[in-house]
């Protein structure tokens, strides 16, 4: 097994233990997402929205899941590829490629191309992702996680990275594992 295979294996074990320690009642084990997992967000109407979490007001996808950016990305350029997209699914751009203005969001919304060729949403140029271990709206388990060449942060409705830790009442909170 090469170095990267070992890192992935250790990461999968750590994530599984982290999710189990949080008392997840989901039937998902929190292990490495399978290659059949979708790398787009299945929106049921709204493309993006705003929700209140332990981090305050954050951008969420159409299913209410927290949206993150990666510091390794650059404006309008995603560096997240295959393994990364398994853990951090991209937020897909709406059909037709135009992004409507959304009440409550002051970020400049746009579209860029992901490494897998799909169109994905951006906020102030930052490519947008969700986190595979966020199981429900309000979860912020990806906050502060350091992996795939950078740090993951939730975004404010203004499209700014939120660099604070979740409040102590939240079961989530990033940075405790890497893969």
MOKADA-V237084 format. One line per field, one symbol per residue. psi: psi as a letter, one per 20 degrees, with the letter a starting at -180 (. if undefined). A space follows every 50 residues. Layout:
psi->???
This chain:
psi->prghhggggggggggghggghikpjqipijapqriiqqkqpnpmeqgrap qpaiibpqqqaijjqpprqpiirrpkopioafgghhhmpqoqqqqiiqoq qppioiqoqaqrprhjiqpqqqokipqqrrphjohqpiqliipjporlja qpqqqriijppojrqqqiipiaoaiirr.
